[in-house]
Structures are given as C-alpha cells and as structure tokens.
Amino acid sequence: MQCIEMEPVYQRQTEDNGSSKEPKKPFFKILCVILVLLICGIAILLSIIALIK
C-alpha cells in the first residue's frame, strides 16, 4: 500500500531534478526505483516474519 503511494512522489522528484541536469536523469530514476523496491521488499519481509511468529 505504502509503495504505491510513494512511487509517484519519487517520480515527480526525479522529473524536477532531471529537467536541470539532463545527463543524470536516468541515474536518478534507477536510484529511486531501487529505493522504492527496497522499501517494498523490507515491508513484505517484515510482514512475512510477523505472520510466521
């Protein structure tokens, strides 16, 4: 749930940053995608651990 809400915010930030620094735009997008995936992964792992316990 949180991941879906957070993703558009990161996308907007990368677009704003990318407009002034064109070459770094793809790097920021990849970095934000990795960050979102990490947060989602940790959240899923924690929920699975909580369910097992």
C-alpha positions in Angstrom: 0.0 0.0 0.0 2.7 2.5 1.0 4.9 1.7 -2.0 2.0 2.6 -4.4 1.5 5.9 -2.7 5.3 6.7 -2.5 6.2 5.9 -6.1 4.5 8.9 -7.8 6.2 11.2 -5.3 9.7 9.8 -6.3 8.8 10.1 -10.0 7.9 13.7 -9.6 11.1 14.5 -7.7 13.2 12.8 -10.4 11.5 14.7 -13.2 12.1 18.0 -11.4 15.8 17.1 -10.8 16.3 15.8 -14.3 15.0 18.9 -16.0 18.0 20.9 -14.8 20.5 18.1 -15.0 19.7 16.1 -18.2 22.5 13.5 -18.2 21.8 12.5 -14.6 18.1 11.9 -15.1 18.3 8.1 -15.9 20.6 7.6 -12.9 18.2 9.3 -10.5 15.2 7.3 -11.9 17.1 4.0 -11.5 18.1 5.0 -7.9 14.6 5.9 -7.0 13.2 2.7 -8.4 15.8 0.7 -6.4 14.9 2.6 -3.3 11.2 2.0 -3.7 11.8 -1.7 -4.4 14.0 -2.0 -1.3 11.3 -0.3 0.9 8.6 -2.6 -0.5 10.9 -5.7 -0.1 11.7 -4.8 3.5 8.0 -4.2 4.3 7.0 -7.6 2.7 9.8 -9.4 4.6 8.7 -7.8 7.9 5.0 -8.8 7.3 6.0 -12.4 6.4 8.2 -12.6 9.6 5.3 -11.2 11.7 3.0 -13.8 10.2 5.4 -16.7 10.9 5.8 -15.6 14.5 
